[in-house]
Amino acid sequence: MAALAYNMGKREINHYFSVRSAKVLALVAVLLLAACHLASRRYRGNDSCEYLLSSGRFLGEKVWQPHSCMMHKYKISEAKNCLVDKHIAFIGDSRIRQLFYSFVKIINPQFKEEGNKHENIPFEDKVASVKVDFLWHPEVNGSMKQCIKVWTEDSIAKPHVIVAGAATSAMILMNVYCNKILKPVDGSCCQPRPPLTLIQKLAACFFTLSIIGYLIFYIIHRNAHRKNKPCTDLESGEEKKNIINTPVSPLETLLQSFCKLGLIMAYFYMCDRANLFMKENKFYTHSSFFIPIIYILVLGVFYNENTKETKVLNREQTDEWKGWMQLVILIYHISGASTFLPVYMHIRVLVAAYLFQTGYGHFSYFWIKGDFGIHRVCQVLFRLNFLVVVLCIVMDRPYQFYYFVPLVTVWFMIIYVTLALWPQIIQKKANGNCFWHFGLLLKLAFLLLFICFLAYSQGAFEKIFSLWPLSKCFELKGNVYEWWFRWRLDLSFLFICQYHIWLAADTRGILVLIPGNPMLNIIISTFIFVCVAHEISQITNDLAQIIIPKDNSSLLKRLACIAAFFCGLLILSSIQDKSRD
């Protein structure tokens, strides 16, 4: 009876709440939240520096979380780079003196608190030309006023920053002054919205035209449908005209897909570039990681399906395992569990296993099907890279920033080339003669030697991937070391969508749609995130069928157009880089 009631309830829920209705609900939620945040910004102001100093809460005992923005934890090199040739003056009592010591220790951790406490204390870093002084003035009186007056009248000795009267946290002071100069990714406080690049402007025009084109196409199609609507004969009471079900044209599918994608990319930009929604720093606690893990494990017990496959590592089995690993990795990222070493080490095992299963899936397809055609390769490459290429354009990030996709792409090509090269050994051929199994092992042995050579020869690896145009795809911050590190370490994974619409600040923080209620915020943002990810998957599948046709002659023409598009993109990217320099 319980099973019957469960199945009836499940059918009832599915009848009223479908995937389509979930996406509509997510769209409504986004529009309402965007309107609320926009109204809040206009009412409370858009200056995050004000929030940095006036409102927020403590995460744990010592970590200050300002309202609506993220604080960056400055390293020694960053602090010196920001304060080069600068003079900072602290003037006040013992509280300001402690702030002075905290500030100086960001620049030089070896600086000792010694000397007479009730006197002036100088500090100078000659290498970075940074000068920081503490002037002992325990009361706000004429003496302090005269000191500040002398500075204002003497333009040569005037400090760049004066901190007087009241104490705060030293890292807050660094964020107030340095965020506008260094623009750290995980320091959204006191930072203006980044200006649009030329590529971003062109992308905005393209998506706008796609939306307008689809609306025009939809209106024309709807009017034509109304004309074909059957009318009733008054005498006989029968319909004169039959309904004509016209198939959806590729142009309509193309415009509809780009229209949806344009709206989704607008949401991505609002979440992580436009400073419309709030952001917060991650703060790890054991409960924030393990409680969600236990919850989804308990929930998973009540959902199971039968499978017809019995062999080990079949498609349904690996898909389920990868799904569980994805959930654990998502919780790992949003909880900031990378700071806890035991969790970090276990996640490294999971991501290596995920990549192995991905590669195993590609190997199994080629081994069983023997399909080495160009259509199959282009389909896989398109599905893997489409979203990332669009995000690189819209979010102004290099291809290597979304490192898992380049990683999977390269390994797919390695597997394909290894199996496609002569002699092509597949399951059907190997079953007829065991000699072919030896040939396959020989191929894999040579592949292993090649992988080991690249893994332990950093110089050769960097020379290969530093060649243009490969360097444009695999460089990050001007070099390919990060690509070599990710390729060699554990070949990690992230959902790509989570970079900007579930996490924030390029995965460094947490997106806040519902301020003041972390649990409700996670529920709402996760619901929208899942709906967006599902819609992007459908858009990618639809576009793959249109852009990558099965006909070889048409496919070659499309590939030529795609190559021309990427050449233009590389040229525009080079122009942008020169203008920034």
N, C-alpha and C positions, 0 to 999 in steps of 0.2 A: 504493500500500500504506500509506503514511504517513497519507493522508487517511482511508482505511478504518479503520485502527487508532485514529485520533483520534475518529472518529464512534462506533465501538464503545465506546471508553473513556468518551465523553461520555454515551452511553445507559446504560452501567453505573453511572456516578456518579449520574445522575438517578434511576435505579431505587432506589438505596439512600439517597440524600440529596436530599429534596424540600424545598420551601419550608416545609412544615409541620414536618418534622423539624428544620430549621434554627431555627425559632422555639421549638420545645421545648428544643433545646440552649441557646438564648439564655436562656430562662427558668430552666433549671437553673443556668447560669452566674451569673445575677443572684442567685439564692437562695444559692448557695455563697459568692459574693463578699460578699454582705450579712452572712451569718453570720460569715465570717472577719473582716470589718472590725468588726462588733459585738463579737466576742470580743477583738480587738486593743484596741478602745477601753476595754473593761472591765479588761483586763490592764495596759495602759500608761497608762491615765488619759485623761481627755477635755479636759485643759487645753492648748489650743494655744499659750498663752503660754510654757509650758515648752519646747515644740518650737522656738519662735521664738528662744530663747536658747541651747538646748543641742544641737540636732541639725539637720543639713541639709547642703547642699552649695553650691558656687559654680557659677553659670551664667556661663561665661566667666571674666573676671578679677575683676570687682568686684561682680557681682550675686549676692546671697545668697538662696538658696532654702531656707526652713525646711522641715522634714519635715512634710508633711500639710496645710500651709496657705499662703495667699498673703499677701505683703506689699504694702501700698499705698504708692505713691510720693506723698508729701504735697507739695502746692503751697503757695505763700506764704500765699494767702488761707485755705486750710484749716488751716494751722498756727496762724495768728493767731486764727481762729475757735475752735479747740480750746483755746488757751492764754490766752484773754482773762481778765484779772484774776488771772493765776496767777504764782507765784514759783517758779522752778526754780533749784536750787543744785547746782553741780558742785564737788566737793572731792577733791583728790588731786594727782598728779604731772603730768609733761608729757604723758602719754598721755591723762589726763582733760582736760587743757587742749586738746588737739587735738579731743577729742570735744566739748568746749564750743564751740570755733570751728565745727565741722561743724554742731552743733545750731543755733547762732545764725544761721548762713548760710541755713538753711532758712527762718527768719523774715525775715532781711534779708540778701540776697546781697551787698550793698555793704559789709558790715561788714569792716573791715580788721584783720589780725593785726599789731598794733603795740603798742609799750610794753615795759616790762621783763617778761621772761618769768617771773621768779621772784617775782611779786607777785600780789595779787588783781586780777581784771579784772571790772568791772561792765558790764552791758548792760541797756538799757531801751527798749522801744518804747512811747512815750506814747500813741500813737493806739489801740493795742490793749490798753494797760495790762498789758504783758507784761514781767516782770523776770527776767533770767537772770544769775546771778553765778557767777564762778569763784574759789574760795578755794585758794590755794597751800599745800598740805600734802603734801610729797613722801613722807612716811612715815606709816604707820598707827601713831600713837603717842598719848601723852597729850594732845598739843595738838589732834589731830583729834578725839579722844574728847570733849574739853572743848567744842569747837565744836558738835558734834552734840548734846551734853547741854544746852547753852544753848538750842538750837532746840527741843528737846523740852519744856523747862520753860517757855518763853515762847510762848504760843499765838498771840500777835499777829504776831511776827516769824517764826514757823515756816514754812518753804517747803512748797509743795504736793508737790514731788518733790525727793528728794535722791539724787544719783548720786555714789557714793564708791568709791575703791579700785581699780577695774579698768576698763579701756577696752573699748568695743565699737563698733558702728556706730551713727551718729546716727539713721538712718532706722528702725532696729530700735527705738530708744528712743521715737520718735514713734509707731510702731505699738503698742508696749506700752501707752502712756498714752492715745493719742487714738482708737484703733479702737473702744473701748467708748463713746466720746462721739459721734463723727461717724458711726460705722457705715458706712464706705465699702464699696461693692459688691465691689471687688477687693481688699479687705483682710480675709480670713477669719481671720487670726490674732487671738487675744484677743477674739473676738466670740462671744457666746452664740447659740444658735438663736433666730431671730425668733419671737415669739409668734404663735399662730394668730389670724387675724382672724375676725369673725363670718361673712363669706362663705365663708372656707375651712372653717370648722366645718360650715356647712350643706352645702357640697359633699362633705365627708367623710361626713356622714350619708346624703346621697343615693346616693353610690357604694356605701356599705355596705349600704343597703337593696336596691340593684340586685343586688349580689352574692348576698345572702340570697334575694331573690326568684327569681333565676335558678337557684340550687341547689334550691329547693323545686320550681320548675317542672320542672327536669331529673329530679328523683327521681320526681315524679308521672308524667312522660312515660315514664320507663324502666320503672316498674311496669306501666303500661298496655301497653307494648310486650311485656313478658314474658307478660302474659295472652293477647295475640294471637299468641304464638309457636305454630307448628303442632306437633301431637302425632301420633305414629305409631299407626295401628290395628294391634293385635297380630295379628289374624287375616289381614288383607289386606296388611299391611306398607305401606299407603299413608297419606299425611298427610291428616288430616280437615279441617284449617283452613289457608287460604292466608294468607301474610304480607300484612298491610295496610300499604302505604307511605303514611303520612299526611304531607301537605305541612307544611313548617315554617310556623308561624303568625307573623304580624307581631309579636305580643307576645313570642314566644320570641326572635325576631331582635333585637328592641329590648332585652330584658333581657340577652341574650348580649353585644350590642355594648357596653352600658353596664358590664357586668361586666368585660369585657376592658379597656375604657377606664379603669375604676377602678383596675385593677391597674397599668396603664401609668402613670397619673398618680401612683400611689404611688411608682413607680420614679423619675419625674421629681422628686418632692418629696424623696426620699431622696438623690438625686444632688446637688441644688443648694439645699436649704433645711435639711435635717435634720442636717447636719454628720456624716453617717455615713461617706461616702466622702471621700477626700482631694482636695485641689486644689493646683495649682501654677501659678506665673506663667509666661507665655509668654516665650521667649527666642529671638530670631531669629538664625539663621545661614543662609548661602547654601545649605549642604548640606541643611538641614532643609526648604527649599522646593523646590529644583531636583531633588534626587534622587527624591522621590516623583513629581514631574511626569514625569521621564524614564522612571521605572518604569511608570507607567500608559500612557504613549505606546507603549512597547515591547510591553506586554501587549496593548494594543488592536489591534496589527497582526495578532494571531493570532485575533481574533474579528471576523467580518464576516458580513453577511447580504445577500441580494439583495432588491431592492425593485421593485415594479411601477410605482411613480410615476416620472415623468420630468420633470415641470415643476419650476421653480425654487421653493425654499422650500416644498416639500410637507411634509405632516405628519410623515412619518418622518424627513425630513432635519432639520427644525427640532428635533424631539425629540432626535435624536442630538447636534446642536450644543449644545442646552441641557444635555444630560447631561454633555458634556465641560466646559462652562463651570462647571457645578455642582461637578464634581470639583476643578477648578482653584481655585475660590473657597473650597471647604472646606479645601484644603491651605493656601491663603493665610491663612485665619483661624486654623487651629490652629498654624501656624508663626510667627504674629506678624509676617508680612511687611509689614504696613502701615507699619512703621518704615523700610522701604527704599523710597525715593521712586520709582525706576524700576518696581518691581513694583506699587506702589500705583497709578501712572498707568495701567499696562496693565490692571489689574483694573477700574479705572473704565470703561475701554472695554468690557470683557466684560460688566459688569453693565448698562450702557446697552444693549448688543446683546441681552442676555437679556430686558430689559423690552420692547424693540422687538419681538422675536419673539413674546412673550406677547400684546402688543396686536395684532400682525399676525394671530395665530391667531383671536382674537375677531372682528376685522374680516372675515377671510375667511369665517368661519361665517355671519355676518349677510349678507354680500355674496352668498354662493352659495346658502344655504338660505332666506334671507328670513324666518327664524323670530324674530319679535319678541314672542312670547307671554310672559306673566308666569311660566309654568312654567320656561322656559329661564333667565330672569334669576334666579329664586329658586334654581334648582339650582346655578348658577355661584357666586352669593353664598354659599350654604351651604357648598359645597366649599372655597371660599377662606377662609372665616372661622370654620368650626366649631372647628378645633383651637386657633386663636388665642384665641377666646372662652373655651374651657375652660382654657387656660393662664393667661389673665388672672385667672380665678377661683381656680385651684389655686395658682399661683405668686405671687399678689398683685402683679401688674404691670399698668400701664395699657395700653390697646389700642394706643396709639402706640408703645409700647416695641418691639413686633414690627412695625417700620415698613414692611417690604416688603409685608405683606398689606394694610394700609390703602392703600398706594400702588397696588397692582394693582387693588384694589377700586374706588378712585376713577377710575382710568383706564378700567376696564371700563365703569363707569357713563357716563363721558364718551363713549366710543365708542358705547355703546348708544343714549344719548339723541340723539347726532348723527345716527345712521343711522335711528333710529325716528321722529324728527320728520318732519312733512310737508314736502316730498314724500318718501315712502319709496322710495329708489332701490336696486334690487338688480340682480344680473348679468343675470337673465332679461329684465328690463325694458330695461336699458341696451343689450343686444345688438340689440334691435329698433329702437332709435332713438339715434343718437349724441348727440342733444341732452341725453339724461340723463347722459352722461359729464360734460358741462359743468356740469350741476346738482350732481353729486357733487363736482367740483372746487371749486365755489362754497361748498358746505357745509364742506369741509375747510379752505378759506381762512379762513372765519369762525372755525372752531375754532382755527386757528393764531393768529389775532389775539387770541382769548380767552386762549390759553395764554401768549402773550407778555405780555399785560397782567398776568396773575397772577404770572408769573415775575419781572417787573421792578417790580411794585408791591407791596412787602412790606406796606405799611399796609392796602391793600384786602384782600389775602390773609388777613392776621391778623384783620381785622374779621369776615370771612365765617366763618372757622373758630373764632372765639372765642365765637360765639353758642351758647347752651345749646339742645339737648343735644349739638351738634357738639363743643363744647369738652371734654366728658367723653371723647370718643373720640380727639381729636387733640392734647390738651394733654400735655406731658411736662415735669415739674418746674414746673408752674404757668403755662406759656405754650406757644404754638404755633410758636415760632421753629424748633425742631428739625424740625417737620413741614414748614415752609416750606423749610428748608435741604435736607432729603432730597428733597422734591418737585422742587426747582429744580436740585440738583447733578447727580446721575447716576442717581437712582432705583434704589438698590442692592438687592441680594438677599443673603439667608441662608436655608439650610434653617431652618425654624422649630424642628424637633426638636433641632438642634445647639445651641441656646441653653443647654440644661440637661443633656443626657445624653451629649454628646460633648465640647463645651467645658464650662466651669463658671463660676460667679459671673456669670451673665448674659453669657456670651461673653468675659469679661475674662481668664479663665484656662483651664486644662486639667483635665479630670476624670481622677483617678488611681484606677483600679480595681486595678492591679497595681503597688504601689510598688517602686522600685528597678530597674525594667526598662522604660524608656520605649518600646522597640520592641514588646515583648509587650503593654504597656498599650494602645498605639494599635491593635494588631490586635484585641484582645478588645473594647475599647470601640467600635470601628468595626463589628464584627460585630453586637453588640447594637444599636447605633444603626440599622443598616440593617434589621434584623428588626423593630424597633419602628416605624420609619418605614413599612415595608410594611404592617404590621398596622393602623396608624392610617389609612392610605389605604383599606384594605378596610372598616374600621369606618365611615369617613366615607361611602363609597359606599353601604353598607347602610342607614345612617341617612338618607341623602339620599332613597332610594327610599321610605322610610316617612314621613318628616316632610314631604317635598315631593311630594304626590301630583299626578297629572296632571289629576284632576277639579277644575275651577275652584272650585266651591262648597266642596269639602273643603279646597282649598288656602287659600281666604280665611279659613276657620275656623282653620286651623293658623297662618296669619300673624297673626291676632288674638291667639292664644295666645302666639306668639313675641314680639309687641309688648308684651303684658302682662308676660312674663318679663323683658324688658329694662327696662321701667319699674320693676319691683320691684328689679332689679339696680342701676339708677341711684339709687334711693332708699336702698338699703342702702349703696352706695358713698359717698353724701353723708353718711350717718350716721357711717360709718367715718372719713371725712376730718375731720368736726367733732370726733370723739372724739380723734383724733390731735393736732389743733391745740390 
